[in-house]
Amino acid sequence: MTAARSTRDSHEGQDADDFDVEEALALVKGTSSHGAGGPGRAERAVPGPQGPDSAPVPAPGAQDGGKDEHARHRSTPWPEARAVAERAARSLPRRAPVPVPLDAALGLVLAAPLTALTDLPSFDTSAMDGWAVAGPGPWEVREDGVLAGHAEPERLGDGEAVRIATGARVPRDATAVLRSEHGRLDDKGRLHAGVPQTPGSARPRGVLALAHGQDIRPRGQECRSGDQLLPVGALVTPAVLGLAAAAGYDTLAVVPRPRAEVLVLGDELLTQGLPREGLIRDALGPMLPPWLRALGAEVVAVRRLGDDAKALHKAITGSRADLIVTTGGTAGGPVDHVHPTLRRIGAELLVDGVKVRPGHPMLLARTQENQHLVGLPGNPLAAVSGLLTLAEPLLRTLAGRTAPEPYTLPLGEAVQGHPYDTRLIPVSLRGERAAPLHYNGPAMLRGIAASDALAVVPPGGARAGQELELIDLPWAVTGIDACF
């Protein structure tokens, strides 16, 4: 089921325990995360209408000796889950580089060093508008001029000067370039070098001594042909595109984008209009594809399957994507088909539940030798949590990107935590502090829509001023245009 289901919220949208229907089901069906011999999750009361002090709800399979696979399931700690996703991608064979035109390479990662194909600059060029001069002044000025893009100009004789534009090829035997503002012509047409008089100053114009090579960019000043400009693994930014073009490249050898396919599950979802008659709008279908692109993926398909086990089986087994992302159906409800389908195809579950709120019933599975599936919970903010916990490390590693440097900021106010699990909450960055945002329940997007990052809250919560790790949202760092 994929839905924005009701949650037990308090404090203007802050969910005290971050439980929703799917998470409660996962909690009931699992065993304790406290280790062997500890109290199982199946023995804990599920917060809900019955109240937190009600009798425990037994897990399916507990009555028959715990034969149910899910009854033996143990959730993975949040940091470890991210590491597992990264290792899963590293275990795959190295992806073959592909040549990509410069205009399609932005955001990709170099698969080969960027080596200069020419000297930069490839000839001596003028760094300023002015005159190319030979020897000491004053100079006789030639009538012709030198413009950028023209062939090699006639060489200069000692005592000669010629008008020159920025970027133009410097004539042979020129000793310097005299800037336009530093030159003056006398009544005989000869060029003199001098320091301009300051407006309103009574001081006379001074004589300027030109250093040899002044304002000339010599050939090879930036690099020589064959020099390595950037190593393998460098991210292609707009500046890298400019450098590559200057160095003579038309295409770049890059790590190809990992291909992702999104499967939206749930019979209760509408694709347009207002909610009605028990049906709700699909928030994940519009949100996930651009978010996956921001994480470096090429989204090859978005399919809406409803709650249909056969359709899900066919879609997973027929997919050729590197990553399949499903929405909803990861808990244990009557129409939650993800786990049964993965068992049916013999997939290897690498992560089956994570100790994080929201998003506890997320999963990561290896469906083929070179293919993985990330199962996201159906509630929107819980799905975002799963995306950044499991899909981001996997896609980043497949794309050859390096992990961002972790950083922390102090909290602007105290944040309630989960008793046992990590909690991810939307925050806005205000100066040197992270301000927690309200409306952060599993089914809510209002908080994260206004956020810059997610704060990683340890079990038990965090006090005001406490330093917390932050996970930046891609567009908060690079801007929407650069991100997509």
Phi, psi and omega in degrees: 000134178239109185203157170269084188277163184293146179232162180269086186264158174207170177054059175057043174100355176279126185268117187300315183247355180055041175261139167228186184300312183294319181292322178296318178298316179297322180295315180297322188275346185270181173245176187296146173266009184267004177104171182299137178088347180281170179294128182284156177295333179294343182264356181269146176292144177264117178303140181169206183301330184283346178093154185290344183258012181288171180295147179298151177258120181291146179281148173304133180096342182292329182289336185250033176087010176076034181287339179298129180305319185291336179291338180264359184290137176238132181290154180264135174303149186302310180298323180292323179300318178296320179293322178297317180297320179292317179295325180300320179288322181292336181285348182279155175301148181298134184282137183293134177297155176230143175279133183228134175302153183305320185287355178245007188262353183302131178088351177274177184241136181296130176262354177217152179300147174272106184250132183299130177267357180203164170292146174235120348293162183276356172203164177297127182232157177279133178273351184216159166285139179164226179231136167277130185234153177237123179076186181282155180274178359288164187238146171278128185265125176288154183286327182283170177227169181240121180249156177296142177089358180266164180294173183302127183283167178296142182295156181264141172268159181302131181086007180255157175219155177216139177301139182216145179259156176303133179086355179283157180286128182283133178299151175298147179074003173291140182257341181191170171244127177265121182296151182305319184285350180257002182245150175216148179257134177275183185290350176260005178083009180273148183266132176238148176261134179200158177277127182300146176283135179291133180305131179084357181268146178272355182287138180286161176297133181265166178276137181251128176267123180272128174281150179297128180083006183298133178058029170245125173272107184287152177306133179076014181300320181274319178195161173254154178305130181098346177294141174279122181268320179216147182274172170302140178095353179291137178284135180279107178256173175303323179294323178295321177300317178296317179297317180297318178296315180298327182276001173105010185268141170254331177227162177234143173275116186229162171285126183294152176296135172295141181269134181235144176234135182251128177245111182267119184253149176130125178282347188268011191259136174253147177259355177200163177080183182273153174303145181199148171048046178081357178263148181231161178287141174282113178269334186279327179302312176287332188275318190291316182303310179294329178293319177296322176297321178296333178273004174103006183268156167260115182276112186269340180195150171230118184238138175254116189252345188070194178264078188226106184298319180295317180296322179295316178299315181295319182293319181290312183289337180266356184282142175247014180286158174287328181224128172257132178243121176253155180239121179081175175073020183259358180265228184223030180286172184295338179240025177268100192259000187293307181301311179301323180293319178296320176296320183298322182268002177075028180289154178261117178281117179267323176223125180230081185098139182230142179282071180213146177231133353283171174105013185310315186275036174281164178208160174227129181225148171265112184268330174218174182303323183240029182217140177233161176232131172251118177264115181264145171298161184280336179288138191302310181290328175296324177294320176300318178301315178294323179299314183280339179278315188248316184287320184298309179298323181292312181294319180301317181290318177299325181279354179082012180280152175273152179291139177295148177293127179293147177214162182231158171218152177286148178284143177284336178206165182294151180231132177287139181248174173273147183301324188238337191249158169295149177234136176251122181233143177292140177224154169252146183266116183237101184066236182257023180226155176255118183264115178299143180252147176282182182057057183240025174290163185305328184269003190253142174244355185298321180291311185288336177295337180256008190261164174254337187199172171247133176268139181266104184265124181288164176306138180096344177098184183217146181270164175299135181088350180287137179284127178234147173294142178241144173250112181291143168279138190308315185284341178289338181264314189256347186088156184299313185297314181293327184291323186249000000 
